[in-house]
Amino acid sequence: MGDLLIMSKKELRRKSILDLVKSRALSQSDAAKRLGISYRQIKRVYQRYLKEGDAGLVHKSRGKVSGRAKGFEIKKTVLGLYEEKYWDFGPTLASEKLSEEDNLKLHSETLRLWLKEAGLWLPRRIRKTHRKRRARRSRFGELLQLDGSIHAWFSGISSKQCLMNLVDDATGKTLALLDKGETTEAAFRLLKWWIKLHGIPMAIYVDLKSLYISPKSLHYTDEDEFVEPEWLTHFSRACKTLGIEVIKAYSPQAKGRVERSHGVYQDRFVKELRLRGIKDIEGANKLLQGRFIDSLNNKFMKAPASIEDAHVELMPEQNLEDIFSWEYRRTVYNDWIIRFENQLLQIQKASSIRVRPKQKIILKRHLNGKITLWNKEQKIPYQFIEDKVKEEKIKLGFDLVKRSKNSRKNKSKTPWSQFNPGWLKQTKENLLTTT
């Protein structure tokens, strides 16, 4: 490299830390922790730095041609063919044609870099994506849009709360409740309220928050067929049980109806709360459940294109209390005990339900806080028991508090507090006489 050294930010940071080690301002152990490497590696790096200087920190492959790089003659041939035959092709299509027509296999990204270097390809400016207005669904209940609006809803209070808003795509009919945050419990309560009023909708449109969509399921296109059961969130699991299709929205514009509805609430609901002097979540929800939501729907709701209702009636065997719950898989201990949130649940003996140790069962925590155990479709009786209280170990030795009090009490009796310069001389004389 001569007199010129090209160093990355990582290598420059290593140099600054190794300089501290060299000046003994930092130990090698602490340097290894700061750099995120092992102690053995910092010793090797430091020895190479002392031996070669700054050049010892530079990656040895820098400036060298890759072993997998194409030869100069191939590069010259490809660029010549591009200028002759494929001058108006993009890199991807040109690489395909070079492989098909000229038997030259080359990755499109490699070709793009060669063309850019030679000035034969100019990257196009990425324009803003054109969005087409989507028509409303034709039937009431065919699609619901769910989202949370975090806002300072109470005038004079800086803290923010979340308004969970559910909007029907066909009519714009809305249903909302206020909570401390955009939580699973709030989503459960709102959807449960909608189902009790209108029935089970066909589909629900949500964003990619982990409350609604499992991050692992984003690698798949069809959540119902390809995603493992444990990859479902509590909300998507409840929707799957009810037969509600969960549709992912990859941008705020995709669920624009609920986003625009947020603006209506942030304007009208905030002013209504201020006029009525409401400062708490409970009072705000009473206002929503009273006449505020009805007045909004009467003013802004539109008639659907079809008079057919897409909602499905709730079946007698579908219990919303069981469906809208948090489900956990727990293993039965050898003494027929389940542990959950530092609580011990003792399974009671029942002749009709057989549960074996090491068996996996389902634990449900309901919206009212109640816990139930299930083995397939059978409910398992249980009772709470107290954990064993650990016995306190008896501390042996001195009572530190008592010892400290005695020390302060007898402080004046020590030679240092008596201001007697001759005490040391007297002590020496006493030692000489005794010996």
C-alpha positions as CSV (number, residue, x, y, z in Angstrom):
1,M,0.0,0.0,0.0
2,G,3.0,2.3,0.2
3,D,2.6,5.4,2.4
4,L,-1.2,5.4,2.1
5,L,-3.3,3.3,4.4
6,I,-7.1,2.8,3.9
7,M,-8.7,1.9,7.2
8,S,-12.4,1.3,8.0
9,K,-14.2,2.8,11.0
10,K,-13.9,-0.5,12.8
11,E,-10.1,-0.5,12.3
12,L,-9.8,3.1,13.4
13,R,-11.7,2.3,16.6
14,R,-9.4,-0.6,17.3
15,K,-6.4,1.7,16.8
16,S,-7.8,4.3,19.3
17,I,-8.4,1.6,21.9
18,L,-5.1,-0.2,21.4
19,D,-3.3,3.2,21.8
20,L,-4.9,3.4,25.3
21,V,-3.6,-0.1,26.0
22,K,-0.2,0.9,24.8
23,S,-0.1,3.9,27.1
24,R,-1.3,1.6,30.0
25,A,-4.5,3.7,30.4
26,L,-6.5,0.5,29.6
27,S,-6.0,-3.1,30.3
28,Q,-6.2,-5.7,27.6
29,S,-9.2,-7.4,29.3
30,D,-11.2,-4.1,29.3
31,A,-10.1,-3.5,25.7
32,A,-11.5,-6.9,24.6
33,K,-14.8,-6.1,26.2
34,R,-15.1,-2.7,24.4
35,L,-14.2,-4.3,21.1
36,G,-16.5,-7.3,21.6
37,I,-13.7,-9.9,21.1
38,S,-12.2,-12.5,23.2
39,Y,-9.1,-12.0,25.5
40,R,-7.0,-14.4,23.3
41,Q,-7.9,-12.4,20.2
42,I,-7.0,-9.0,21.7
43,K,-3.6,-10.4,22.6
44,R,-3.0,-11.5,19.0
45,V,-4.3,-8.2,17.6
46,Y,-2.2,-6.2,20.1
47,Q,1.0,-8.1,19.4
48,R,0.5,-7.6,15.6
49,Y,-0.1,-3.9,16.3
50,L,3.1,-3.5,18.2
51,K,5.0,-5.4,15.5
52,E,3.6,-3.8,12.3
53,G,2.0,-0.6,13.5
54,D,-1.1,0.8,11.9
55,A,-0.7,-1.6,8.9
56,G,-1.2,-4.5,11.3
57,L,-4.8,-3.5,11.9
58,V,-5.7,-3.3,8.2
59,H,-7.5,-6.4,6.7
60,K,-5.0,-8.4,4.7
61,S,-7.3,-8.9,1.8
62,R,-7.8,-5.2,1.2
63,G,-6.6,-4.0,-2.2
64,K,-6.3,-7.6,-3.5
65,V,-8.3,-9.0,-6.4
66,S,-10.9,-11.5,-5.3
67,G,-10.2,-15.2,-6.1
68,R,-13.7,-15.4,-7.6
69,A,-13.4,-12.2,-9.7
70,K,-13.9,-12.4,-13.5
71,G,-10.9,-11.9,-15.7
72,F,-10.2,-8.7,-17.6
73,E,-10.7,-10.3,-21.0
74,I,-14.2,-11.5,-19.9
75,K,-15.1,-8.0,-18.7
76,K,-13.9,-6.5,-21.9
77,T,-15.9,-9.0,-24.0
78,V,-19.1,-8.4,-22.0
79,L,-18.9,-4.6,-22.2
80,G,-18.3,-4.9,-25.9
81,L,-21.3,-7.1,-26.4
82,Y,-23.4,-4.8,-24.3
83,E,-22.4,-1.8,-26.4
84,E,-23.0,-3.7,-29.6
85,K,-26.2,-5.7,-28.9
86,Y,-27.8,-4.8,-25.5
87,W,-27.1,-1.1,-25.2
88,D,-30.8,-0.4,-24.3
89,F,-31.2,-3.4,-21.9
90,G,-31.2,-3.2,-18.2
91,P,-28.6,-5.2,-16.2
92,T,-31.0,-8.0,-15.2
93,L,-32.3,-8.6,-18.7
94,A,-28.8,-8.2,-20.3
95,S,-27.3,-10.8,-17.9
96,E,-30.1,-13.2,-18.9
97,K,-29.5,-12.6,-22.6
98,L,-25.7,-12.9,-22.3
99,S,-26.3,-16.3,-20.7
100,E,-28.8,-17.5,-23.3
101,E,-27.3,-16.0,-26.5
102,D,-23.6,-15.7,-25.8
103,N,-23.1,-18.4,-23.2
104,L,-21.6,-15.9,-20.7
105,K,-23.0,-16.5,-17.2
106,L,-22.8,-13.3,-15.2
107,H,-24.7,-12.1,-12.2
108,S,-26.9,-9.1,-12.9
109,E,-25.3,-7.1,-10.0
110,T,-21.8,-7.7,-11.3
111,L,-22.9,-6.5,-14.7
112,R,-24.6,-3.5,-13.2
113,L,-21.3,-2.5,-11.4
114,W,-19.3,-2.9,-14.6
115,L,-21.7,-0.9,-16.6
116,K,-21.8,1.8,-14.0
117,E,-18.0,2.0,-13.8
118,A,-17.8,2.2,-17.6
119,G,-20.6,4.9,-17.8
120,L,-22.9,2.7,-19.8
121,W,-25.7,2.5,-17.2
122,L,-27.2,5.3,-15.2
123,P,-29.5,4.3,-12.3
124,R,-33.0,5.6,-12.7
125,R,-34.5,7.9,-10.1
126,I,-36.9,6.0,-7.9
127,R,-40.2,7.9,-8.2
128,K,-42.9,7.9,-5.6
129,T,-45.1,4.9,-5.9
130,H,-48.4,5.7,-7.6
131,R,-51.3,4.6,-5.5
132,K,-54.7,3.8,-6.9
133,R,-57.8,4.6,-4.9
134,R,-59.3,1.3,-3.7
135,A,-63.1,0.9,-3.9
136,R,-65.0,0.1,-0.7
137,R,-66.1,-3.4,0.0
138,S,-69.7,-4.0,-1.0
139,R,-71.1,-5.6,2.1
140,F,-71.2,-4.5,5.7
141,G,-68.9,-6.7,7.8
142,E,-66.9,-8.0,4.8
143,L,-63.7,-6.1,6.0
144,L,-62.9,-4.3,9.2
145,Q,-59.8,-2.1,9.7
146,L,-58.3,-2.1,13.2
147,D,-55.6,0.3,14.5
148,G,-54.6,2.2,17.6
149,S,-54.2,6.0,17.8
150,I,-51.7,7.1,20.5
151,H,-52.5,10.7,21.4
152,A,-52.8,13.1,24.3
153,W,-56.6,12.8,24.6
154,F,-57.1,14.7,27.8
155,S,-56.5,18.4,27.7
156,G,-53.9,19.7,30.2
157,I,-52.4,16.2,30.7
158,S,-49.2,15.5,28.9
159,S,-49.4,11.7,29.1
160,K,-50.7,9.8,26.0
161,Q,-53.3,7.1,25.8
162,C,-54.3,4.8,22.9
163,L,-57.7,4.9,21.2
164,M,-58.4,1.5,19.7
165,N,-60.5,2.1,16.6
166,L,-62.4,-0.4,14.5
167,V,-63.9,0.8,11.2
168,D,-66.0,-1.1,8.7
169,D,-64.7,-0.7,5.2
170,A,-68.0,-0.7,3.4
171,T,-69.9,1.8,5.5
172,G,-67.3,3.6,7.6
173,K,-69.1,2.6,10.8
174,T,-66.8,2.9,13.7
175,L,-66.4,1.5,17.2
176,A,-63.7,2.6,19.6
177,L,-62.5,2.4,23.2
178,L,-59.7,4.1,25.1
179,D,-56.9,2.3,26.9
180,K,-53.4,2.9,28.3
181,G,-51.8,1.4,25.2
182,E,-52.3,-0.6,22.1
183,T,-52.5,-4.0,23.9
184,T,-53.9,-7.4,23.2
185,E,-56.4,-6.9,26.0
186,A,-57.7,-3.7,24.3
187,A,-57.9,-5.4,20.9
188,F,-59.8,-8.4,22.5
189,R,-62.3,-6.2,24.2
190,L,-63.0,-4.1,21.1
191,L,-63.5,-7.0,18.7
192,K,-65.6,-8.9,21.3
193,W,-67.8,-5.8,21.6
194,W,-68.2,-5.6,17.8
195,I,-69.1,-9.3,17.6
196,K,-71.7,-9.0,20.3
197,L,-73.3,-6.1,18.4
198,H,-73.1,-7.3,14.8
199,G,-71.7,-10.8,14.6
200,I,-68.5,-12.3,13.3
201,P,-66.9,-10.3,10.4
202,M,-65.3,-12.0,7.4
203,A,-61.8,-10.3,7.5
204,I,-59.9,-7.8,9.5
205,Y,-57.1,-5.5,8.2
206,V,-54.2,-4.8,10.7
207,D,-50.7,-3.5,10.5
208,L,-47.5,-5.4,11.2
209,K,-47.3,-4.8,14.9
210,S,-46.3,-7.9,16.9
211,L,-49.7,-7.6,18.7
212,Y,-51.5,-8.7,15.6
213,I,-48.9,-10.4,13.4
214,S,-46.1,-12.7,14.5
215,P,-42.7,-11.5,13.1
216,K,-41.9,-15.1,12.0
217,S,-45.1,-15.2,9.9
218,L,-43.9,-12.3,7.8
219,H,-41.8,-14.8,5.8
220,Y,-44.9,-16.6,4.6
221,T,-47.8,-15.5,2.4
222,D,-50.6,-17.6,3.8
223,E,-50.7,-17.5,7.5
224,D,-53.3,-20.2,7.9
225,E,-51.5,-22.9,5.9
226,F,-47.8,-22.4,6.4
227,V,-47.4,-20.8,9.8
228,E,-46.8,-23.1,12.8
229,P,-49.5,-22.7,15.6
230,E,-47.0,-21.3,18.1
231,W,-46.1,-18.6,15.5
232,L,-49.6,-17.1,15.8
233,T,-50.1,-14.2,18.2
234,H,-52.9,-14.3,20.8
235,F,-55.0,-12.0,18.6
236,S,-54.5,-13.9,15.3
237,R,-55.1,-17.2,17.1
238,A,-58.5,-15.9,18.3
239,C,-59.4,-14.6,14.8
240,K,-58.4,-18.0,13.3
241,T,-60.7,-19.8,15.9
242,L,-63.6,-17.5,14.8
243,G,-62.9,-17.9,11.1
244,I,-61.8,-14.3,10.6
245,E,-59.2,-13.7,8.0
246,V,-56.3,-11.5,9.1
247,I,-55.0,-9.3,6.3
248,K,-51.6,-7.6,6.7
249,A,-51.3,-3.9,5.8
250,Y,-47.8,-3.0,4.7
251,S,-48.3,0.7,4.8
252,P,-50.5,3.3,6.6
253,Q,-52.1,4.2,3.2
254,A,-53.3,0.6,2.9
255,K,-55.7,1.1,5.8
256,G,-56.5,4.7,5.1
257,R,-60.1,4.6,6.3
258,V,-59.1,3.9,9.9
259,E,-56.2,6.4,9.7
260,R,-58.6,9.2,8.6
261,S,-61.0,8.1,11.3
262,H,-58.2,8.7,13.8
263,G,-58.2,12.4,12.7
264,V,-61.9,12.7,13.3
265,Y,-61.5,11.4,16.9
266,Q,-58.5,13.5,17.6
267,D,-60.5,16.6,16.6
268,R,-64.0,15.9,17.9
269,F,-63.4,13.5,20.8
270,V,-60.6,15.6,22.4
271,K,-62.9,18.7,22.4
272,E,-65.9,16.7,23.7
273,L,-63.7,15.4,26.6
274,R,-62.6,19.0,27.4
275,L,-66.1,20.4,27.4
276,R,-67.3,17.7,29.7
277,G,-64.3,17.9,32.0
278,I,-63.4,14.2,31.7
279,K,-59.8,13.4,32.7
280,D,-59.8,9.6,33.1
281,I,-60.0,6.6,30.8
282,E,-63.1,5.2,32.6
283,G,-65.1,8.4,32.0
284,A,-63.9,8.6,28.4
285,N,-65.1,5.1,27.7
286,K,-68.5,5.8,29.2
287,L,-68.8,8.8,26.9
288,L,-67.9,6.6,23.9
289,Q,-70.4,3.9,24.8
290,G,-73.0,6.5,25.4
291,R,-74.0,8.6,22.5
292,F,-70.7,9.9,21.0
293,I,-70.0,6.9,18.7
294,D,-73.6,6.9,17.6
295,S,-73.5,10.5,16.7
296,L,-70.3,10.0,14.7
297,N,-71.8,7.1,12.8
298,N,-75.0,9.0,12.1
299,K,-73.0,11.8,10.6
300,F,-70.3,10.0,8.6
301,M,-71.6,6.5,7.9
302,K,-72.4,5.6,4.3
303,A,-74.8,3.1,2.9
304,P,-73.2,-0.1,1.6
305,A,-73.3,-1.0,-2.0
306,S,-75.0,-4.3,-1.1
307,I,-77.8,-4.7,1.4
308,E,-76.5,-8.2,2.3
309,D,-74.8,-8.5,5.6
310,A,-71.5,-10.3,5.6
311,H,-71.4,-11.0,9.3
312,V,-71.8,-14.5,10.5
313,E,-74.0,-15.3,13.5
314,L,-72.1,-16.6,16.6
315,M,-72.7,-20.4,17.1
316,P,-73.9,-21.7,20.5
317,E,-70.7,-23.7,21.0
318,Q,-68.5,-20.6,20.4
319,N,-67.8,-19.1,23.8
320,L,-66.2,-15.7,23.5
321,E,-64.9,-15.8,27.0
322,D,-62.8,-18.8,26.1
323,I,-61.8,-17.6,22.6
324,F,-60.6,-14.1,23.7
325,S,-58.0,-15.3,26.2
326,W,-54.3,-15.8,26.4
327,E,-53.3,-19.4,25.7
328,Y,-50.1,-20.9,27.0
329,R,-48.7,-24.5,26.8
330,R,-47.6,-25.8,30.1
331,T,-46.0,-29.1,31.2
332,V,-47.5,-31.1,34.0
333,Y,-44.9,-31.8,36.8
334,N,-44.5,-35.3,38.4
335,D,-46.7,-34.2,41.3
336,W,-49.5,-32.9,38.9
337,I,-48.6,-29.3,39.4
338,I,-48.6,-26.5,36.8
339,R,-46.5,-23.4,37.4
340,F,-47.7,-20.1,35.9
341,E,-46.5,-16.6,36.8
342,N,-45.0,-17.8,40.0
343,Q,-48.2,-19.5,41.0
344,L,-48.7,-23.2,41.6
345,L,-51.8,-24.9,40.3
346,Q,-52.6,-28.3,41.7
347,I,-54.5,-30.5,39.3
348,Q,-57.3,-32.4,41.1
349,K,-58.0,-36.0,40.6
350,A,-60.9,-36.6,38.2
351,S,-61.9,-40.0,36.8
352,S,-63.2,-38.6,33.5
353,I,-60.1,-36.6,32.7
354,R,-56.7,-38.3,32.5
355,V,-53.6,-36.2,32.7
356,R,-50.2,-37.7,32.8
357,P,-46.9,-36.1,34.1
358,K,-44.8,-34.5,31.4
359,Q,-47.9,-34.0,29.3
360,K,-48.5,-30.6,27.6
361,I,-51.8,-29.0,28.4
362,I,-53.4,-25.6,27.6
363,L,-53.6,-22.8,30.2
364,K,-56.0,-20.0,29.4
365,R,-56.0,-16.6,31.1
366,H,-59.3,-14.8,30.5
367,L,-60.1,-11.1,30.3
368,N,-61.5,-11.2,33.8
369,G,-58.3,-12.6,35.2
370,K,-59.6,-16.1,35.7
371,I,-57.3,-19.1,34.8
372,T,-58.6,-22.4,33.3
373,L,-56.8,-25.5,32.3
374,W,-57.7,-27.6,29.2
375,N,-56.8,-31.0,27.8
376,K,-58.1,-30.8,24.3
377,E,-61.8,-29.9,24.8
378,Q,-62.0,-31.0,28.4
379,K,-61.7,-28.6,31.3
380,I,-59.4,-29.7,34.0
381,P,-60.3,-28.9,37.7
382,Y,-57.5,-27.4,39.8
383,Q,-56.8,-25.4,43.0
384,F,-54.1,-22.9,43.9
385,I,-51.6,-24.0,46.5
386,E,-48.9,-22.1,48.3
387,D,-45.2,-22.6,47.5
388,K,-42.9,-23.9,50.3
389,V,-41.6,-21.1,52.4
390,K,-37.8,-21.1,52.5
391,E,-36.4,-21.3,56.0
392,E,-34.2,-18.4,57.0
393,K,-30.7,-19.4,57.8
394,I,-29.4,-18.4,61.2
395,K,-26.5,-15.9,60.7
396,L,-23.5,-16.8,62.9
397,G,-20.9,-14.3,64.0
398,F,-21.0,-10.7,65.2
399,D,-24.0,-8.5,65.2
400,L,-22.7,-5.8,62.9
401,V,-25.2,-3.1,64.1
402,K,-24.3,-3.7,67.8
403,R,-20.6,-3.8,67.0
404,S,-20.9,-0.5,65.2
405,K,-22.7,1.1,68.1
406,N,-20.1,-0.1,70.6
407,S,-17.3,1.3,68.4
408,R,-18.9,4.8,68.3
409,K,-19.5,4.6,72.0
410,N,-15.9,3.7,72.9
411,K,-14.3,6.0,70.3
412,S,-13.1,8.4,73.0
413,K,-11.2,5.6,74.8
414,T,-8.8,4.9,71.9
415,P,-5.3,6.3,72.0
416,W,-5.9,8.4,68.9
417,S,-8.8,10.2,70.6
418,Q,-7.0,10.9,73.9
419,F,-4.4,13.2,72.4
420,N,-1.6,11.6,74.5
421,P,1.7,11.8,72.6
422,G,3.4,9.7,75.2
423,W,1.2,6.6,74.8
424,L,3.4,5.1,72.1
425,K,6.5,5.6,74.3
426,Q,4.8,4.0,77.3
427,T,3.7,1.1,75.2
428,K,7.3,0.5,74.0
429,E,8.6,0.6,77.6
430,N,6.0,-1.8,78.7
431,L,6.9,-4.2,76.0
432,L,10.6,-4.0,76.9
433,T,9.9,-4.7,80.6
434,T,7.8,-7.7,79.8
435,T,10.4,-9.2,77.5
